[in-house]
Each structure stands twice: as structure tokens, then as C-alpha cells.
């Protein structure tokens, strides 16, 4: 039994036409000798009747702060509706499908409503159904606690459901179907000649996902790496091969050291603010109080830079008022620069390649983009810039690292 998990996002099940195209992928997998297990997101996006945001809005209209347990109950309905309808579509196409909730599929989570973590999957029912020649269609984004409470996994949680099921079922492959052809070298809305990356490693995909790329949930990438689960990201609406995510990116183990491309992709995050704190009047511990004050109100910080003269860091713009208020209560008055964005260069070979930062700096300066702050890891270089310069920065970096020639530089490799 060659198991494959196929996950279809909200745009893939939005209407009868898109569901027909999704059903075609399931049928072709079956014809190719696979035993499919399907995972679906809620139908459509914000504004659609059964989209997650729409359902949450129904409850929010009656309460300023809805109870998180009740919110999980109503939000879980979107995927259940989607699973039921898509299973019916598959049966109408002659396929023997059955819809399951997350609980019925054996997905067990902790008690954290709104952002639960899968603790275990009991796959016996799914395996039994597959053994009977049926195609389980599982409602993504949800599970059940040991006490029987319905939980949701957080936004984008259907990706997590799919990869977790793939691992629990020992599936040979998990496919994530979406409305783009795969992971791109940059956001194609910013860079029209961005290319699909044929194959990537788990860590490269994880960095892109955490730093703003919307193609796959970061926690799903982590799970895939833990299980050693190959994941292919594809478009529902084409037959393109998409992006295969595995332990190694294109070129295999030798290619990781001997390849010549240090940068795999460019991603970005918007709506950021830069806060800076300067010691005043002999204050010897302002930085300790700064980070403690923010931690106590649950605000995450990023791109931290600390020197004897100043410390600065980045917060989401929506948290800026709360951050300033928390610091004020601690006797700290930060300088604030709003309207910032972060552009991030990602590549597994950067750690072995001298001069990447020099190229980043030269590309941005050449495009007239000023760097407000930088940070880095083994696989990333992040630059904080003014948001009005974001597109210029992404295009300059994309061109500097020849990402528009990605396929040619990979020797025409496809997967």
C-alpha cells in the first residue's frame, strides 16, 4: 500500500470548478497506484460563507472577546463543511470517499485552544478505511483533547494536519496543493521573473516560511524534517512539478558543498517598527528592564542589536503601542521608527561562502536602499529597511544573486 497524503487549501476547494480540478489530482494519484488520504482547508477565504475568518466573525459580532473554547468550536466547522462537500464531489466522480473530522481521524492535541499542538495521531481508523479501498477526506486545522474538547491548530494549521498524518501513516509523500506553482525565489508580485525552486532542504524551506513566505506553515516544515517526510508543494490548477522539500536540496549531499549558489530565495515581512533605547543618567540596567517589560506583556522582539551606547529591536507594528506603554511603565522612553519592513536572504550555502554580506550591501546601496539594521544566522541575512523601498530591495537582491536564472544555474534540473 503506497500511501500519499494530499492537502488542498482554501482556494483549491473554493467552488465546484476548483474542487473538480482538485478531484482530478486525487483520481490521478489513485490511477498511478497510490492510496490517497486527503486533507482539506475551509472553503475560500475571508468573506466566503464558511471561511475561517467569516465563522470567527459570527461569534466576534456578539462578544468583544469570544471564549477561546467556543471560538475553536465554530472555526472547526469550516473544515468539516469542506471535507463533507469534497468527499461528496469525489463520490460523484466515481471515487469511494468518506469525510472525517480531525477527531475521527485520530488527531489528539494538547489543551491550547486557538493554537493547539498535535501530541499523537491514532491512525488505525484511516488505515482500516484505506484498506477497504476508501479515500478518507480529513478536516484539517483541528483535533481533539484527551477530555474530548475540539481544538484548532492555528492559522495555516491544515498544513500541519497533512504533514503530521503523513508521518503517522508512514506515507511515501505528502503533497500540499495551493494556488501557486511551488516555493518561489521571491514573491512574484514583487519580482515578475521569480522562478519556482524545484527542490529545497527542510532548513531552507523553514527559514523562508518563518521569515514571511506563505507557501507552507513553518511548523509543518519542522514536522516534515522530524519525520523525514518528503513534501511536494504544487498548484492545484496546473500539472507543474512544484517544489520538493527533502533532507537535501538540489544536487544532493555533495551539491551542498560543491554547488555555486549561496542564496536560494528572498523573502520579506512588512508592518514592523524599530524601537531604540539609550541609557539615561547613569542607568546601568536599562536593557534588562527593557526586555523584561516586553516579556511580561507577551511581546516578541526580533533583530536585536545591543551595544554599550544603545539597544534596538524590531516588533510587529500592531504591538508598538503596547510595547511603548510597557516600557514607559518601566521608566524607559524608546525612540520609535514605524513603517519598516524586513527583507531576508536565505541560502544553505551561505555559511560556506565568503562575501555574501558584501553582495547584499552592494545590491542595496546600488538600488538606493538604506539599511536601518541587520541580523544574521548561518542560513539568513536580514536587513531592516524603510517599507517604501521594499520592492526595490527585493528586486535588487534577486538580480544580484541571479535568481531569475535559477533553473539554468541548476542545470535545468526538474523533479
C-alpha positions, 0 to 999 in steps of 0.5 A: 500500500503506497500511501500519499497524503494530499492537502488542498487549501482554501482556494483549491476547494473554493467552488465546484470548478476548483474542487473538480480540478482538485478531484482530478489530482486525487483520481490521478494519484489513485490511477498511478497506484497510490492510496490517497488520504486527503486533507482539506482547508475551509472553503475560500477565504475571508468573506466566503460563507464558511471561511475561517475568518467569516465563522470567527466573525459570527461569534466576534459580532456578539462578544468583544472577546469570544471564549477561546473554547467556543471560538475553536468550536465554530472555526472547526466547522469550516473544515468539516463543511469542506471535507463533507462537500469534497468527499461528496464531489469525489463520490460523484466522480466515481471515487469511494470517499468518506469525510472525517473530522480531525477527531475521527481521524485520530488527531489528539492535541494538547489543551491550547485552544486557538493554537493547539499542538498535535501530541499523537495521531491514532491512525488505525481508523484511516488505515482500516478505511484505506484498506477497504479501498476508501479515500478518507477526506480529513478536516484539517486545522483541528483535533481533539483533547484527551477530555474530548474538547475540539481544538484548532491548530492555528492559522495555516494549521491544515498544513500541519494536519497533512504533514503530521498524518503523513508521518503517522501513516508512514506515507511515501509523500505528502503533497500540499496543493495551493494556488501557486506553482511551488516555493518561489525565489521571491514573491512574484508580485514583487519580482515578475521573473521569480522562478519556482525552486524545484527542490529545497532542504527542510532548513531552507524551506523553514527559514523562508516560511518563518521569515514571511513566505506563505507557501507552507506553515513553518511548523509543518516544515519542522514536522516534515524534517522530524519525520523525514517526510518528503513534501511536494508543494504544487498548484492545484490548477496546473500539472507543474512539478512544484517544489520538493522539500527533502533532507537535501536540496538540489544536487544532493549531499555533495551539491551542498558543498560543491554547488555555486549558489549561496542564496536560494530565495528572498523573502520579506515581512512588512508592518514592523517598527524599530524601537531604540533605547539609550541609557539615561543618567547613569542607568546601568540596567536599562536593557534588562528592564527593557526586555523584561517589560516586553516579556511580561506583556507577551511581546516578541522582539526580533533583530536585536542589536545591543551595544554599550551606547544603545539597544534596538529591536524590531516588533510587529507594528500592531504591538508598538503601542503596547510595547511603548506603554510597557516600557514607559511603565518601566521608566524607559522612553524608546525612540520609535521608527514605524513603517519598516519592513524586513527583507531576508536572504536565505541560502544553505550555502551561505555559511560556506561562502565568503562575501555574501554580506558584501553582495547584499550591501552592494545590491542595496546601496546600488538600488538606493536602499538604506539599511536601518539594521541587520541580523544574521544566522548561518542560513539568513541575512536580514536587513531592516529597511524603510517599507517604501523601498521594499520592492526595490530591495527585493528586486535588487537582491534577486538580480544580484544573486541571479535568481531569475536564472535559477533553473539554468544555474541548476542545470535545468534540473526538474523533479 
